[in-house]
Amino acid sequence: MTAHIGRDEDLVATDQWLHALRQFRDDGLDMLDFLTGVDRGEHIEIVARLTSSSQPSTSCFARTTVPVGGGVLPCACDIYPGAAWHERETSEMFAITIASGEHPPLLLHDQGQRGALLKARLLQRRNERPWPADAGQGSNRRTSRPLGVAPGVTNE
């Protein structure tokens, strides 16, 4: 059985996030499968998939929101010890703060890169190195036959 909590009326208020997670854990959903964020424009939606270790087919999605640019999410590590890695990644990718959680950088060493998955963040330009197959760079086509291909055989 999978309960998908995805309707707006099922959204948990941020100040009730830990209470809701504790309730799910006490109801038998004792394992955090993943926790991530979704940029909805005006807010970041935090989504956690919780499941039962004794009945893996039993799971649910818990959701809350934090504001873009300065949102704070309570740390769930006391409820789900495996939450630390997920919170660190979500913190870096969506530029949110995890309250009462000392999470050193996980993926991005330059803190100026925080928020890489935000819609408002422009993608960085590709390095100025030319593509290998650009005109004037020579052909990148195979110059030797693969093993087992007879001379004169082509794809064309």
N, C-alpha and C positions, 0 to 999 in steps of 0.2 A: 504494500500500500504506500503510495506517495501522496502526501498532502502538499499541494503547491500553494503557498501563500503568496499571491501575486496581485490581489485586488487592493485598491487604495485603502479600503476599510481594514485590511489586514496589516497595514504598515505600522510598525512599532515606533513610537516616539523615541528620539535619541536618549532622553533621560530614563526611559524604561527598557533600553536595549539589554542591559545586563540582567535585569529581572526576567525578561522574556527568555533569554538564553538559559538562565538558571532553571526556569520552569520547563523548558524543552528537555534539558539534561535530566531533570528529576522525573520527567515523564518517559524516560527510556531512550531518548536520543542523545546518547553519550559520546558521540564521535563527531568532530567537525571535519567535514570532507573538504570544503574550501570556503574561503571568504574573499570577496573581491568587490570592486566598485564599478558602477556604470555612470558615466557622465550624462545627465539628463538636461544639461544646459544651465538651469537655475540652481540645481543641487546635484550632489553625488549620491546615488542610491547605493547603499551597502547591502550586499546579498551574501548570506551564509547558508550553505547546504549542510544540514544536520542529519545524521543517520544513526541507526542503532547497530552496535557491534554484534549483537546477538541475532538480529533480524535485518540484514543488509538491505532488504527490499523496502523497509520502512524508513522513510525520510521526509524531510520538509525543507522549505526555503524560508528563512527569516529575513526580513528586510527592514531597513531604517534609512534615514537620509541625513546628510550633513551639508551645510552650505558650501558652495564653491569658494575657494580662496579664503581659507581660515577655519574650515570645519574641524571639529574635535569629536572623535569617536572614543567612547570608553573602552579600556583595554579588557579583553575577554580571557586573558591568559589564566586567571584564577579558576575559571569555569571550564575552559577547554585549553589544556596546556599546549596543544599543537597550534593554537591561534597565533602565536608570536610570529612565525614566518609569514603567514598570510597577512597579518596586520602590517608588518614591515613592508612587504611588497605593495600593498594597497596604499600605504602612507606615501611611499615614494612615487608611485605611478599616478596618483590622483592629488598629490600635494595636500593631504589632510594630516592632522596631528592625532596621535593615539595618546589619550590621557593616561597618566600614571603608568606608562609603559616606556622603559628606556630601551628603545630599539635603535641600535647603531645602523648605519647605512648597509643595505643588503646588496643592492644592484647598482646604484648610481653613486659613484665616489664624489662627483661634483654636485653639491647640494643645489647649485643653480639649475640643474637639470630636472629637479622635482616637478612632477605634474606632466610627465611625458605623454600620458594617455588622455589628457584633457582636450576637449574639442576646440577650445579657444587657443590652444598652443599650435603654432605653425610648425610644420615639418622643416627640419633643417635641410639646407641645400646639400646635395650630394657633393662629395669631394670633387675638386676640379680635375681630377685625373680622367683622361678620356676613356671611353668604353673601348675594350679591346677590338671590337668589330667595326669601329667607326672607319669611315673612308680615309684612306691614307695611312692607316695603321697596319696594313697588310691583311691577309686573309686569316681568319681563325678556323677555317675549315680543316678537317683532318687531312694531313699530308701523307699518312701511311695507311695501308689497309688494315682493318681489324683482323685478328687471327681467324683463319678459316674462310675468309672471303677470297674468291678467285679473282685474278687480275681481270680488269675490264668490267666487273660488275659494279653498277651504280644504283643509287636510289631513285634516279630520275626516270 
